[in-house]
Amino acid sequence: HPSAWVAEDGVMANPKKSDDILTEKTFKDFQLHIEFKLLKGGNSGVCLRGLKEVQVHDSCGVPDDQLATSHCAGIYSKHAPTANACKPAGEWNAFDITIVGNKITVVLNGKTVIDGKECAGGTGGHLNVKDGAAGPLMLQGDHAPCWYRNIYLKPIEAKEEK
């Protein structure tokens, strides 16, 4: 099916279930700030290196002790968030994500919910990228309508060992 993604007023919008979109450039270790919103029951994802998905999901109201890897800010199929900091459907949420090597930290709306967790391998539905290699940033659009804005990616340079 044809892509429905559009860029308008500083927002990347996928107003109907469509396809995934990814950067041409690849990244290995980086810090990412990205804001998103979904409709009620919405589901999307931010795929780091095209391989490791941080779940974007309408999870507002789910008790902390019932959070799963499929809830908002979870690393899909690997790690559930430790707390639910998700805002209601239709409101903007913000991720601050850091990936260095295979360690991922996810801050959702100012609250650290995944803290330096090891995440080897892919998380399902990913691109064919070798684990540990640079890959694209991919926004999932094949599950539900979603909107992204204020996307800032800052590569982290590898430190030389002495």
Phi, psi and omega in degrees: 000152182289153180290142178252359182298137174221153174248122184208127178054041178077013181238133170272115185242139172235078191291351173217155180310126187219246182226177176274154179231142183218160180285152173285324180280151178249156184220148178252284179255132184197166170249138182229131168247130180209138178249147184212157169215155183224166171275169177307128180079006184293158184209129177207197179190154174248113184261113179282129183058017182068016190228326187239109187269125168266121189289133171249118189205145174285090184245009182305132177093350177288126179298147182307320184284359178246006181291141179235173180296341180273356179273165185306130179082359174288152171269106192312127177068005183238303186221130174277150174293153182276343181209158179258108179248018185284135175275163181298156176308141180090348177259153178283133173247159180229131171256141163236111187241136174236132174232124176225121188062233176252015179264130184236134172241133179234124174248122180247119179051043176086359181246125177288119183243344171225122188240092175062037182283137176289134182220083179277144177078180180275172185245009181100138179066025185260172177281167179276077179242136179293134179302132180092347180270162175294148178206174182282163167273129183235134175253126184281131180229005187267006180252321186193164174301144179205159181226137179230144177209173177046059181265114180232124179238125180239112178298146175255120180284139178293137177275139179284138178274142180252000000 
